[in-house]
């Protein structure tokens, strides 16, 4: 199967725990239905999401997400075909800490706009590796 990966960032609109839980519930339900996997890194100032799966389905999901009023200023950073999934076992992994991505000051000063596709994708490689390490027996 051809796999397609999208990574986008956006700014939360009215961010709180209830909104975040709604986003995660919606994402997990729809992603399981559609064969999409991925991860969401979020804080009160940024959402960064990776989606992967069949190209047509991922593009439809991105379009739907783009119309969601729980966030604004959506920017696509990565849109490409890939040979394997980065988060194959996760309908939507959630990283609530996100302390290892850009600081709030860096986001405010435009780090997201200046980011390269490789830099953005590297955040998700780090997240994947953290999950793999956490699951490995000691």
C-alpha positions in Angstrom: 0.0 0.0 0.0 1.2 3.5 -0.8 1.6 5.5 2.3 1.4 9.3 2.6 2.6 11.5 5.5 1.4 14.9 6.4 2.7 17.0 9.3 1.1 20.3 10.1 1.1 22.9 12.8 -1.7 25.2 13.9 -2.6 27.4 16.8 -5.2 26.3 19.3 -8.3 28.4 19.5 -9.8 28.2 23.0 -7.4 25.6 24.3 -8.4 23.6 27.4 -8.6 20.0 28.5 -12.1 19.5 27.3 -11.3 20.7 23.8 -8.2 18.6 23.7 -10.0 15.5 24.8 -12.6 16.1 22.1 -9.9 16.4 19.4 -8.3 13.2 20.6 -11.5 11.2 20.7 -12.5 12.4 17.3 -9.1 11.7 15.8 -8.8 8.2 17.3 -12.3 7.3 16.2 -12.0 8.6 12.6 -8.4 7.4 12.2 -9.2 3.8 13.2 -12.1 3.9 10.8 -10.0 5.3 8.0 -6.7 3.4 8.5 -4.8 6.5 9.5 -2.1 6.5 12.2 -0.2 9.4 13.7 0.7 11.5 16.7 -0.3 14.9 18.2 2.0 17.1 20.1 0.2 19.9 21.8 0.4 22.8 24.2 -1.7 25.9 24.7 0.2 27.7 22.0 0.7 25.0 19.3 -0.7 21.8 17.8 1.7 19.8 15.7 0.3 16.7 14.2 1.6 13.8 12.0 -0.9 11.8 10.0 0.0 8.8 7.8 -2.0 6.4 5.7 -3.5 6.0 2.2 -2.9 9.3 0.3 -6.5 10.0 -0.6 -7.7 9.4 2.9 -5.0 11.4 4.6 -5.6 14.4 2.2 -9.4 14.2 3.1 -8.5 14.2 6.8 -6.3 17.2 6.4 -9.0 19.0 4.5 -11.5 18.2 7.3 -9.1 19.3 10.0 -8.5 22.5 8.1 -12.2 23.4 8.6 -12.2 22.6 12.3 -12.7 25.7 14.3 -10.8 24.4 17.4 -7.6 25.7 15.8 -6.4 28.4 13.4 -3.4 29.2 11.2 -2.8 25.7 9.9 0.5 25.3 8.1 1.6 22.2 6.2 5.2 21.3 6.7 5.5 17.8 5.3 3.5 16.2 2.5 5.1 13.2 1.0 4.9 9.5 0.2 6.7 7.2 2.7 7.6 3.5 2.6 6.6 2.8 6.2 4.6 4.2 9.1 6.3 6.0 11.9 3.4 5.5 14.3 1.9 2.2 13.0 0.4 1.1 16.3 -1.2 4.4 17.2 -4.5 5.7 15.9 -3.4 9.0 17.5 -0.5 9.1 20.0 -0.8 12.2 22.3 2.2 13.8 23.8 1.0 16.2 26.4 4.3 17.5 27.7 5.9 18.7 24.5 8.6 20.4 26.5 11.2 19.3 24.0 9.9 21.2 21.0 10.2 24.9 20.5 9.6 27.1 23.6 6.6 29.4 23.7 9.0 32.3 23.0 10.4 30.6 19.9 6.9 29.9 18.6 6.0 33.6 19.2 9.1 34.7 17.4 8.3 32.7 14.3 10.2 29.4 14.7 7.3 27.5 13.2 7.4 29.6 10.1 11.1 29.2 9.7 11.2 25.4 10.4 12.3 23.0 7.7 10.4 19.9 6.9 13.3 17.8 8.3 13.3 19.8 11.6 9.5 19.3 12.0 9.8 15.6 11.2 12.6 15.2 13.6 10.3 16.1 16.5 8.2 13.1 15.6 11.2 10.8 15.3 12.1 11.8 18.8 8.6 11.1 20.0 8.6 7.7 18.3 12.0 6.9 19.8 10.8 8.0 23.3 7.8 5.7 23.0 9.9 2.7 21.8 12.3 3.2 24.7 9.4 3.5 27.2 7.9 0.2 25.9 11.2 -1.8 25.9 11.7 -4.1 28.9 14.5 -3.1 31.2 
